[in-house]
Structure formats: structure tokens, C-alpha cells
Amino acid sequence: MTQRPLGAQISHMLKDRGVDVIFGIPGVHNQEMYRGIEEAGLTHVLARHEQGAGFMADGYARATGKPGVAYVITGPGVCNIMTPMGQAYSDSVPMLVLSSCLDETEGTRGQLHQMKDQEAAAATVCDWSATARTASAAYTLIDRALFEFDAQRKRPKHITFPIALLQGNADAAPKMPQAVVSLPDPIDGQVAGLADMIHEARRPLFIFGGGAVHLDFAAAVMANLGAASLSTYAGRGIIPSSDPLHFGAPLARPSSVDVIASADLVIVMGSELSEVDLWRHTLGHTARLVRVDIDPEVLCDRHGADYAILADCFAVLDQLSDLFDAPLDTDWTAAEVTKARAKWRTEVEAERVGILPVVDALREGLPVDTLIYSDMTQFAYAAKEVWPMEQSGLWHHPCGFGTLGYALPAAIGGKIGAGDQPVVAIAGDYGFQYTLQELMVAVELNLCLPIIIWDNGKLGEIEDSMVHAQIAPNAVVQKNPDFVKLADAYGCATAAPKSLVDLKAAVIKALGADGPTVIHVTSEIN
């Protein structure tokens, strides 16, 4: 057949472009998109809610570097996946959401799944949202999305297709365009200018963000420059925690300002230095500020770069490494880094009493290459600050949009993408219940996935915030289900360790299980 329904052609097109997995839920409005899935050779993962499908696509994209693709229906399907789209937008994750839409909405009211403006609604939480009115437009928009994932900052896109268009016959998509896609290189002389600044500095300080992930050679360059380094939460592991001049990820600590202010040159690579990176309005630098980023908006933000390089961090650091023949002698010392890190750990211990011993026990039970997906929970907030990272791109947290319910479905998508690599989900007792229905997906697919539930019986972070603001804590304590019995009902393996030794053993056992394991940990563990 030279023609088939457009919905089927789209699946074949995606497979031809390198897509292997689709996350979603079929419905009467988007069923034509499912006509070609098996024939095209795509794997479809059936989520229990469109929000789960979106988070799975997000987790898959973070684990693989490939776009996470989701199919959803008109109206409520789009609304349900908008939260994951917002999360993917804030965290620069390549997600492609394909939905059906009504053929017309102005002359007819009361249609199934009707929205006033579905395209515009989705546009509020993604890079762009567009309606394909022809088969040719559908193919063009898909290729545009895939191209932009490679050529600029990765952010989610939404394409919607009228139902009649999906049902109608169409020619096959054109062959995949042959194009060499690369991120921008620095302009001639820019890196040399940066090198001159570094030569003149006695305390150069690099700050690495999520946009610099996978710079595997960064530690060697830092050692050659004699530079100290910090990272955002998303940039952890770019410089290994074992590096003697790496301060870790303390940017949200007020006293990190003291370190930053002591530098005589600050170079920020691949970070927008957002509110959730700093939790203050200013970075705290007193010296010249250099920004390296592929997003021009970042280079002219409130932090006021003195020297801006619109380029890929990899290209800049690679050129910089070629300009230094011998290691530089600077004023940074390993002793001051060790002292600062010890101080910050003590602060975390004081703020989150009893959590760090549990964090340490969990870490001891996990291989160093474990992919971790965490939720908005005090356990993760503490762990992110102290967990040593020797590799980048291993810990994924819903930083920017800050949604609850992220960890479980994202870890499912991550495990599907990561294969044999160990994957763990960390959720709080409250946030876990946002998307707990996706537990059935992990059971259905026999995913080896330890799921840590940190149960303190309350919204602990909100309670602390209310007390700090002198507000009588209200609506922060909830009655929880029996999580072990709940997991049993889903067909999960379970564990309820009472000691730190038992926790470590439970995690090790779960990593060898044929299916998911819910590990229920209360704040009374010792």
C-alpha cells in the first residue's frame, strides 16, 4: 500500500526516525494513532493515567538521551499530561506529546472531550504547541520537533491532529532528512579571551549546571586549571565528588555565597542559575562573571554576565583544555573545600534530623551507576545535598516545576530505557499517592525496580515552612494506607525494614528481584 491512515503513517515515521517506545493511553479519539504501532515495530507502554505516561516519557528521555514520546487523547488526555510537560520544560527534557483534537470547536458545543483551545492550553507548559491540518504539516512538525531536540535547548513540544485527518489516508512520510546537527560553537577568539582571564586569576571558580551534563573530561580540565568547582543539583557528578577542589552542590546553602564571593573569576557553564538552584536572588559573586550557554535568554538574565559565550559547553571546555600546556598554580586548597563540605553536611543534619543515616545506608546498598528518580520529599532534599556522585546524569529530580508524583512513573520510564542498569525510585508517603496506580505498569512489565517510600506521616516540608513563617500548621498531617498491603494488592514484592542494616539488605535483594519491590521506610528506622 502506498497510502494508509495518517495515524498509522505517523507511527511508521517515528520508527524511521529512531523512536522505539511510546507511552500513552488509547481512546476513541486517538485510536487511529494505534493502528500502525505494532506494524511499525514500536513498543507501547500502557500507563494508568496520562500524567503517568508523561512522567514515564520524561524518565525515559533522561535515561537514554532520546526523546520521550507520548500518545494522548483530546481534551482530558492533554490536560492530564500538561503537568509532566511543565516539568519537562523547566528541566530541559526532550518530550514529544502527540494528541488528537476535534475537527472544529467554534460551530458545535458539547462534543466529547471538548476544550475551548487545546493548542493554546498546551502551549502554556511547553516550547511550542501546534495543530497539523494536513498530512504534510504533520510530518513537517514532527521533523521540526526532532531536529530542535538536537539543535537547541531540549524542551517539550506538543502536536495535535484533527480526528478526521488521522482517519484519512495519506502518503507515507518522506525519508528522514539527511542533516548534520550540532550545537553552536564559540566565536573565534572567545575561548582565548576566557583563557586569558583564567591565566590572570588566582581563584577561578567553575559552576556546572544540567546543561553541561556528560562533560566526562571536565575534571581533568579543572585539575589543569587549578580551578575549584560547584554544581547545581542537575549538574552533580560532572565533577566527581572525590575531586579535592569540588565543593559539591551547596548553591542553595546561604554560606555558599562566602565561597563564591572569594573567587576572583566565576565561570558558569550550562545553568540558568534559577530560583530553585540558588533560593536567593543573586549568585553572590563579586568578581567578573562568565556565562556559557546555548540559550541566549540565559546569557542576558538578572545575573548580568560580564562575558557571555553563546555556545555548547562541550565545545568551549574542549577548546579551553587545548590552551593550557601545564597545570596552573592557584590559591584554592583541598583543606578549605573539605572544611566547607563538612560544615554544609552538619547544617543538613541539623535541619533534617535523622535522615542522613538513612541516606547513607541506602547509598551503601546501591551500585555507583544507579539511576535515581526522586520526588518532592524531605528525604530527597537532604540526600541531594550530601550524596556523593562520581558520574553525571544519574540523579533525576523534578527541580523546576516541582511536581509531586514524579518519581515512580519517571523511574518506570527510566528503567525501560536503561535496561540492565539499576534504577531506583524515591518518593515521600504523600507524593507517592499522586501516581501510585502506575505501580501496576512496573508489575505488568516485570521491571526490577526498588521503590523507596519515606513515610513520616505528614507533609513535613510544608509543616516546617509554616512553623518558620509563624503559621499554625494546618492540613499537613494525613492518614496513610498500609503501604505494604497496598503493594501486595498490586502484586509487588515488599519490605518494611526496621533497621539501617535491614534497609541495606532489602535494597540489595530488590535489585535482584524479578519485578518491582516497594520498600516502606518510616522515620522511626534506626
DAHU-V700104 format. One record per helix or strand of 3 or more residues. SS is the DSSP state (H for helix, E for strand). FROM is the first residue (numbers start at 1). TO is the last residue. If there is no record, write none. Layout:
ss->SS from->FROM to->TO
ss->SS from->FROM to->TO
//
This chain:
ss->E from->3 to->5
ss->H from->6 to->16
ss->E from->21 to->24
ss->H from->31 to->34
ss->H from->37 to->40
ss->E from->43 to->46
ss->H from->50 to->64
ss->E from->68 to->72
ss->H from->76 to->90
ss->E from->95 to->101
ss->H from->118 to->123
ss->E from->128 to->132
ss->H from->135 to->151
ss->E from->157 to->162
ss->H from->163 to->167
ss->E from->169 to->171
ss->H from->190 to->200
ss->E from->204 to->208
ss->H from->210 to->212
ss->H from->218 to->225
ss->E from->228 to->231
ss->H from->256 to->262
ss->E from->265 to->269
ss->H from->275 to->278
ss->E from->288 to->293
ss->H from->296 to->299
ss->E from->307 to->310
ss->H from->313 to->321
ss->H from->334 to->351
ss->H from->356 to->364
ss->E from->371 to->374
ss->H from->378 to->386
ss->E from->395 to->397
ss->H from->406 to->418
ss->E from->423 to->428
ss->H from->429 to->432
ss->H from->436 to->444
ss->E from->450 to->455
ss->H from->460 to->468
ss->H from->483 to->490
ss->E from->493 to->495
ss->H from->500 to->510
ss->E from->517 to->522
//
